[in-house]
Amino acid sequence: MPNKLIALIAGAALTALPALAQGAPARPGGSLIELLIMPAALVGIFYFLLIRPQQQRAKKHAAMVTGLKRGDTVVTSGGLIGKVNKVHDDEISLDVGENVKVRVIKSMVIEVRGKSEPVAAND
C-alpha cells in the first residue's frame, strides 16, 4: 500500500512539472543603481560592525601603551603580571618577582591593572 501511494504522488508530481516550468517570465535586470544598493549596504554594515570598532580598540590600546610609566601594574598577552620598572622607546622592563626582571615589547601589554603615583625619572 505505501509503495502505491508513493508511486501515485511521484506520478502526479512528474505530470505537474511541465506546467510549473512555464511560470511567469523573468523580469528584465534592474538599473545600475538597483544593482549597487545591496553591495553598498553590505559594505556599510561591514564597516560599522567590524572595521570601526576594531579601529577604536586599536586607538584605545595605543593610548594605553603610550601612557605607561614606572610603577604601573600591567598584564601582558603571555599572562605575565608585573610592575613597570623602566620604559624605553618600544619596550618596557617588568619586575615580575623578587629579583626577576623581564623585557617586554610595549604592544604586548593588554591591560593596566594599577596606575602608579608620580615617581621620579627612570633610573
N, C-alpha and C positions, 0 to 999 in steps of 0.2 A: 504493500500500500504506500509506504513512504517513497519508494522509488518512482511510482507512477505520479505522485504529487510533484516530485522534483522535476520529472520529465515534462509535466504539464506546465510548470512555472517557467522552465527553460525555453520551451517551445513558444510560449506567449511572449517572453522577452525577446527572442530572436525575430518573431513576427513584427513586433513594435519597433525594432531597431531602425529600419529604413525610414519610418515616419519621424522618429526623433532626430535623425541625421539631417532632415530637411528643415530644421528650425529656422528661426529668424536670421536674416543675413547679418553678417558682422558689420558694425558701423565703421565708417572710414576713420583713419587715425586723426587724433586731435591736433590742435595747433602747437606750435613750438612752445608757447608759454605753458600750456597744459602739460606738456611732456616734462618741463623743467620744474614744475611746482613740487612734485614729490621728492626728487633728489635734493632740492634746495631745503625743503622741510627736514629731511633726514640729516643733512649736514648741520643745520641749525640745532636740532635736537642733540646730535653727537657732540657739538661744540659745548652746549650749555650743560650737558650731563657728564661729560668725560674730560674734555680738554681744559675748560675754565677752572673746575675745582682742582685739577692737578697743578695748574699754574699757581693758584692761590696757595696750595700746600707747599710748593717749592719756594715761593716768595717768603712764606712764614718760616720755613726751615732755614733759609739763607739769613734771615734777620736774627734767628735764634743763634746760629753758628757765629755770626759776626759779633754778637753781643756776649760771647763767652769771656769770662775773666777769672783771674785766680781766685780760688776758694769755692767756685760753683761745684755743686754735686751733679754729675751727669751720668747718663746711661748710654752705652754705645750699642751699635747694631749687633755686636757679638755678645751682648749681655753683660759686659763689664760695668760695674758701678764704681765710681771713684771721684775724688776731688781734683779739680784742675790745679796743677802745680805751676806750670808755665804755659804761656800762649805764644806760639810762633806764627809765621805767615799762614801756613796751610796745615799745621799740626799742633797738637797740644800734648803736654806731658801730664799724665794722670797718676795720682797717688792712690793705688788700689789696696794697699795694706801696709803693714809695718815694714818700712824699708823696701817697698816694692813700687817701682815707678814704671809706667808703660807709655810709650809714644803712640799716639793715635792720630789719624788724619781727621781734621775737623768735620768733614762731611759725614763721618761715621757716627757722630753724636746724634741720637734720635730724640733725647729728652733731657731737659734741665730740671732736676728734681728740687734743688735748693739753690737759691741765689745767695751770694756771699755779701758780707758787709764790705764797704770800701776798704781796700788794703793798699799798702804802699806799692810802688812799682815792682815789676817782676824781678826776681833775683838773677 
